[in-house]
């Protein structure tokens, strides 16, 4: 009996820190969260290199190269939706700021 991967499914992935490596690693062939079962040796190699590199132009170029494979050359995923958070804040509240992860430092709020 053979099993086939689903041709299309919804997938969401959130990162605990702000670095694209978290999202790129999901599609490495050996990653248990790679539900697509997609494999590409060049992509795997790039992501391994990116994970070991310091921030900078060289790392950014490799990230772009990996994204090119994932999104354009092989079109493994199509980003359709990005999470959005809306907050209603009364005009008299001062100091409201949500960081890129949507976290608010409630102690900083003043009335």
C-alpha positions, 0 to 999 in steps of 0.5 A, spaced: 500 500 500 502 506 498 500 513 501 500 519 497 501 526 500 495 531 499 495 535 493 493 542 497 492 543 505 493 549 509 499 550 514 501 555 519 507 556 522 509 561 528 516 563 530 518 564 537 523 569 535 524 573 529 528 570 524 526 566 517 530 560 519 525 558 523 520 558 517 525 555 512 527 549 516 520 546 516 521 544 509 527 541 510 526 534 507 528 531 514 524 535 518 518 531 522 514 538 521 515 537 513 508 534 512 508 536 504 514 530 504 517 535 499 525 534 498 530 538 495 537 537 496 540 544 494 534 547 499 536 542 505 544 544 504 542 552 503 538 551 510 543 548 513 548 553 511 544 559 513 543 556 520 550 556 521 551 563 519 552 570 522 547 575 520 549 579 514 549 580 507 552 573 505 546 570 510 541 574 507 543 572 500 542 565 501 536 566 505 533 569 498 536 563 494 532 558 499 526 562 498 527 562 491 527 555 490 521 554 495 516 559 492 518 560 485 522 554 482 518 549 485 512 552 488 512 548 494 507 553 498 503 559 496 503 564 502 495 566 502 494 569 509 498 572 514 496 573 521 493 580 523 492 582 530 487 588 532 487 592 538 482 597 540 485 602 545 481 608 548 484 615 546 486 616 553 491 610 554 498 612 553 504 607 551 500 602 548 505 598 543 505 591 540 511 588 538 512 584 532 509 578 535 503 581 538 506 582 545 504 588 549 507 590 555 501 592 559 505 595 565 507 601 560 500 603 559 498 609 563 492 613 563 
